[in-house]
Each structure stands twice: as C-alpha cells, then as structure tokens.
Amino acid sequence: MSRLLPRTLRARLTAGLVVLLALGCAAVGVAAVVGLNGFLTGRLDEQLAEVGNRFPASLEHGGRLPDDHDGDERGDTRRQSAGTLGARLLDGKVTNAAVVPSSGAETTDLTVALTAADRHALAAVPVDGRAHTLHLSALDEYRVRASAGLDGDVLVTGLPLEPVESTVHRLELVAGIVVGVTLVIAGVAGALWVRWSLRPLSRVAATATRVSELPLASGEVALPPRAPEPDPRSEVGRMAGAFNRMLGHVEDALTKRHASEERLRSFAADASHELRTPVASVRGHAELALLHPGPVPPEVTRALERIAAESSRMGEMVDDLLLLARLDAGRPLERRPVDLTRLVLDAVTDARAAGPGHRWTLDLPEEPVTVTGDAHRLHQVLANLLANARLHTPEGTQVTVTLEADPAAARLRVHDDGPGIPEDLQPRIFDRFTRADHRRTKTGTGAGLGLSIVAAVVEAHGGTVTMASTPGSTTFTVDLGMSGPT
C-alpha cells in the first residue's frame, strides 16, 4: 500500500487537492442526484394521486377500451398517460391487469401477462392510499397506489418510474463527465500551482544536495551560494533563512577546522624537521662514545647502547611524521613508470631475510606489472605491509603476497594466517599512532605510523587500501590505477 502513495511533497499536495475536490464534487453530485430523484418521484406520486382509480375501475369490461358513450368515468380512460398500470384484485387475487399503450398503438387490448411473482407483489401492496415502489418483471419499476373499490375489490393504479430513472441517469452521466473533466483540469492546474509555490523549497533542497556532495572531512571547503530567501513570513521563507544561517555556522566551523589542521600540519612538519638534527646528533655522540678505546664500565656501555637504539628509533619516527606532514600538505610525488613486480620481489626478499621464521609465498602474474608513481614511496608501502605481517604474527605464519593486474588497475594483496586483528582495533587500523595490543604483536616497538603511511601514500597515488581480518586470516588490499595519481 505504501508503494502506491506519492513520495514527494509536491505530488502529495497535488493528490490531496484532487482528492478533496473529488470528495466535494462527489458530495454535490450525490446530493443533486438524490434530490432530483426525490423531487421527480414526488411529482410522480402527485400525478398518481390525480389519476385516481378510474382506470382500474374500468377493467370490468375485460380489458378493452370502452367507448365514450359508456359513461364519463369510463371514457376518461382514454385520457390516461401511456404506461399507466391498472389492476383489480378480489379476495387477494388479481382478476384484471392492463397497461395503457403508447399513442398511435393500433391494438385496443390492454391486458398484460403477469407472472405469479408479479401477481403476488400486486396483492401485497398495502391498501393505504399511499404510493409505493413495485418491481414487476413484465413491466419493470412502477410507483403504485392501492385503494378500496365500491364492490369490495381493491383497485391498483401505477405509473412507470422509467422517465424518472432516465432523467436521473442522464444527470449522473452529465455529472460524471463534468466532474471527471473538472478533476483533470484541477489536477493539472494544481500541479502547476504547487510547483510554482514550492520553487523556493526546491532551491533549498538543491543547495542542500550540493552541500551533501562536498568532501567535508578534511581540507578547505567552499560551500555553495546560499539558497534564496522568499518572504520571511512564509513557512518556506523561515526554513530557507534557518538553513542559510546553519550553512553560515557550518562554514565558520569548517574554516576554523581547516585553520587548525593547517597549524597542526605546519607544527608537525616544523617540529619533525627541527628534531632531525638533534636526534641525529645524539645518536652520533652515543655511537662515538661506544667506540672509545679506553675502559668503559658495563653500565655505561649499556646506557650508551640504549641511547643509540632509542635515538635511531626516534629518528625513524621523526622521518615518518615529516613524510605524513608533507603528504597532508599535498606535496606532489614523483610520476615515473614503476615496475611493481620488481618492487614486490625486492620487498619480499628483504622481509624473508628479516623474518626467516615466517613462510613467505609469492603469486605474481607472468607479465611484469608497471604503474605510474613514486618508486620509493611504493616500496615503503610494501615494506610497511610486510613488516606489519612479520612483527604482529608468530613465527611459522604463512604470508602470501599476490599481485594482479588488468588494463585499468593493479591490485596487491598481503595475506597472513596469523591470529588476526582485534575487532575493536579494526575501524581505526589506518589511524596514526594506532598500535596493536599484546595479542597480535610480539614486541612493544613501533609508533603506530606504518599503516597510516601506507594509507597516505596510496591515497596520494589515487588508490585505495582496505583491510579484512578474522581469526586466522588477515588481508590488506591495495588498488592502484595504472595511470598513477592525477
């Protein structure tokens, strides 16, 4: 049922207008038909009262039309209207029944053949001097009136309802045609009127649609022009004004958010750049101290080794942060042909050397796969995905790297049969500083920037990266366009 209902406001208003008009026309039409039918039936009852019982009283002649000299009362039967019914009943049985023929009829025999049901219906007419509607199978609908005769008989006079019904049916036909034409015209005119009245609302909806299609998550956003505001005293005008004020607040919030993002990116880039030199200096001094030829206490040696290791780790983190800051700032990447097959081979070879306890499997196409992009950054994507599989799965885990290609895109999959990624971690796996817990990782190292770098580099190449993980199966899928970033 809901599928048949109009969905748009414009269609609902138009349909409601047409339905209300149809109900109004139907009420007027029914009232007119009922009123006309009652009026004509009343006039027919008056005629029936004027006719009296002269015609049924003349039926003692056997149903033949009497001559004028037979008496004034009998001669008056010639002046009865065509279709007048007369019946004489004695002891509850019909003894005579006749109908006045139409003008021009040659026969003088007025008798009518009545069925048993018709005779029973005539006998059942109350002798109260009032008109009643009676259906006779031989004659159709009649208004009849029964009165007592002088000889102890009952005289029934009737007039046909056919003229009344014909007039009423004609009125019904005319009213139906007029109402139908009126509804069609009203529907078209109503649709045009509603369309014109709702034009401001359509403009608001169009503006809202354009806003909904904008990427509001990040970056600078330029909102479309405001919706025109009609008369503020109208409902649509008040809604358009409220909508435009809301857009103003949204634009202010987006501007502040963009400015905050720019300050954060600038701070991260500047801090990373400034930290590279002191971190390298600390690492260099620690390594130089370890090379001192003189005797050094074991505690000092261990401290220096820890300083060198942590400064090296901090240096890698600073480099990663600087890379993310540059990608966020939209720094362009190199666009050169890259042999993706060779990159996969080199990355898996390095991973096999770093993780000999894992089982590494390659599934490569027969022909080399070449994409356009930055070879160094794509190698970093592969290295980070393989390092993620190596560091966060136990030894003996099988890691399968699959490369597929078609004329439009290249697809790279890194699958492992390790314990999987916890469900609560999966929605933010590509966020920065997201680290796996002890159920998946073997070490506490890592800043949680590897997969965020993967996502940023792939996005900068115009591609996508997705992840699907269940216990015993984790797959990272990278899709790259063959033409590279635009």
Secondary structure, DSSP 4 states (H G I P E B T S, - for coil): -GGGS--SHHHHHHHHHHHHHHHHHHHHHHHHHHHHHHHHHHHHHHHHHHHTTHHHHGGGG-SBPPPGGG-HHHHGGGGSPTT-EEEEEETTEEEEEEEPPPTT----B-B----HHHHHHHHTS-SSS-EEEEEETTTEEEEEEEEE-TTS-EEEEEEESHHHHHHHHHHHHHHHHHHHHHHHHHHHHHHHHHHHHTHHHHHHHHHHHHHHTS--SSS---PPPPPP---TTSHHHHHHHHHHHHHHHHHHHHHHHHHHHHHHHHHHHHHHHHHHHHHHHHHHHHHHHHT-SS---HHHHHHHHHHHHHHHHHHHHHHHHHHHHHHHTTPPPP-EEEEHHHHHHHHHHHHHHH-TTSEEEEE--SS--EEEE-HHHHHHHHHHHHHHHHHTS-TT-EEEEEEEE-SSEEEEEEEE-SS---TTTGGGTTSTT----TTT-SSS---S-HHHHHHHHHHHTT-EEEEEEETTEEEEEEEEETT---
